[in-house]
Amino acid sequence: MKIERRIIMKENRITKILGIKYPIIQGPMAWLTDAKLVAAVSNAGGLGILGPSAGQTTMTPSPQETMERMREEIRKTRELTDKPFGVVIIVDVDMKFTNPLLDMIIEEKVPVALVNGVAGMDFESTFKRLKNAGIKIVFRGEPTVENARTIEKLGADVFVATGFDEGGMLPGGQIGTFSIVPLIVDSVKNIPVMAAGGISDIRGVRAAFALGAEGVFLGTRFLATEEARTAQNVKELMLKTNAEDLHIFRTLPHFYRSIPTKLSAELVEMDKNGATREELFLKQGGGKNMKLGMLDGDENGYISVGLGVSFIKEIKSVKEVVNELMADFID
Ligand SMILES: Cc1cc2nc3c(=O)[nH]c(=O)nc-3n(C[C@H](O)[C@H](O)[C@H](O)COP(=O)(O)O)c2cc1C
């Protein structure tokens, strides 16, 4: 695709708040991020985020061990970049995993926290601790008007409005990116909104800005880059996949999509036959089967991608992807 520069922007609230060159974030993706990918995004001028099980091939039930593994990945990231990057913080019910991770990222002086969680969690104390430590808060949870207003009041620096077009766990509201972004932009008072879901080329970036977003938040596009640890056969499969090909099925809490695999075909069949969400969730097998499908490239797992997979035609370096998507921004 030939890219002509249109909107020329130098900096905006997102680049200023996060201390980055371009208003683009690589979102956390369970198993699929590591120091190499995150540093590549940050070195390219965006913000990389270490997601759950970053750099790992096994899971541990221990909160302490989970935290120490993340500390190691943070240190590896620092060896590869001196630019800002982020770490995901999932706020859980009993804070068993959240608290050790919070203590550690404060100790390690990580510049940005991408806070995740469902309504009703203790965001207030988490935000207070992060703010006191000078860590910027980007929040991405269920994209509702009420959540956006509450999270802004609690002191988040940025709210991510995620549309149903996204990869990963789909939002319950089932509202597409085109509709959710302006709704959230109109709901907050003073903080900038980033758009997530289905953005894989510059047309998506321009649309997001036209809708009032001040930055873009991507997952799927970064999975098919040279630096990503996605299995090679999955990267290649992504190039041949169109949004129309994807399987979608109910699960907990809402829905999931997959590039067709043996497992996703079985899930679609179970869904059609009226299985409960609990049964589907059990069969889906959570992160374990995402790792199997996407890191190991095994079709007994599933392959989560967003609808923007249609526009990914080449495996490129992270730098090439960022430069293409951010062609309207001048250094
Ligand atoms: C394979 C995959 C795994 C993901 N895992 C997580 C996760 O563990 N935590 C999270 O907050 N978001 C997760 N996401 C969502 C991304 O951070 C991001 O919001 C989303 O990918 C944006 O939509 P896009 O894929 O259409 O660009 C995941 C997305 C994908 C594709």
The ligand as a MOL file (V3000), in Angstrom:
LIG
                    3D

  0  0  0     0  0            999 V3000
M  V30 BEGIN CTAB
M  V30 COUNTS 31 33 0 0 0
M  V30 BEGIN ATOM
M  V30 1 C -3.0790 -13.2630 21.5330 0
M  V30 2 C -3.5370 -12.1230 22.3750 0
M  V30 3 C -3.4190 -12.2040 23.7490 0
M  V30 4 C -3.8250 -11.1250 24.5500 0
M  V30 5 N -3.6450 -11.2130 25.9090 0
M  V30 6 C -3.9440 -10.1440 26.6760 0
M  V30 7 C -3.6630 -10.1640 28.0650 0
M  V30 8 O -3.1550 -11.1450 28.6020 0
M  V30 9 N -3.9920 -9.0670 28.8120 0
M  V30 10 C -4.5540 -7.9550 28.2310 0
M  V30 11 O -4.8160 -6.9850 28.9210 0
M  V30 12 N -4.8270 -7.9180 26.9120 0
M  V30 13 C -4.5240 -8.9740 26.1270 0
M  V30 14 N -4.7640 -8.9050 24.7780 0
M  V30 15 C -5.3350 -7.6650 24.1900 0
M  V30 16 C -4.2400 -6.7150 23.6770 0
M  V30 17 O -3.5090 -6.1640 24.7390 0
M  V30 18 C -4.8660 -5.5600 22.8520 0
M  V30 19 O -5.7210 -4.8230 23.6560 0
M  V30 20 C -5.6090 -6.0610 21.6460 0
M  V30 21 O -4.8420 -7.0350 20.9940 0
M  V30 22 C -5.9420 -4.9190 20.6870 0
M  V30 23 O -6.6500 -5.3770 19.5850 0
M  V30 24 P -5.9720 -5.8700 18.2000 0
M  V30 25 O -5.4490 -7.2420 18.4940 0
M  V30 26 O -7.1110 -5.8970 17.2640 0
M  V30 27 O -4.8850 -4.9300 17.8480 0
M  V30 28 C -4.3850 -9.9820 23.9570 0
M  V30 29 C -4.5210 -9.9200 22.5640 0
M  V30 30 C -4.0870 -10.9660 21.7710 0
M  V30 31 C -4.2140 -10.8620 20.2740 0
M  V30 END ATOM
M  V30 BEGIN BOND
M  V30 1 1 1 2
M  V30 2 1 2 3
M  V30 3 2 2 30
M  V30 4 2 3 4
M  V30 5 1 4 5
M  V30 6 1 4 28
M  V30 7 2 5 6
M  V30 8 1 6 7
M  V30 9 1 6 13
M  V30 10 2 7 8
M  V30 11 1 7 9
M  V30 12 1 9 10
M  V30 13 2 10 11
M  V30 14 1 10 12
M  V30 15 2 12 13
M  V30 16 1 13 14
M  V30 17 1 14 15
M  V30 18 1 14 28
M  V30 19 1 15 16
M  V30 20 1 16 17
M  V30 21 1 16 18
M  V30 22 1 18 19
M  V30 23 1 18 20
M  V30 24 1 20 21
M  V30 25 1 20 22
M  V30 26 1 22 23
M  V30 27 1 23 24
M  V30 28 2 24 25
M  V30 29 1 24 26
M  V30 30 1 24 27
M  V30 31 2 28 29
M  V30 32 1 29 30
M  V30 33 1 30 31
M  V30 END BOND
M  V30 END CTAB
M  END
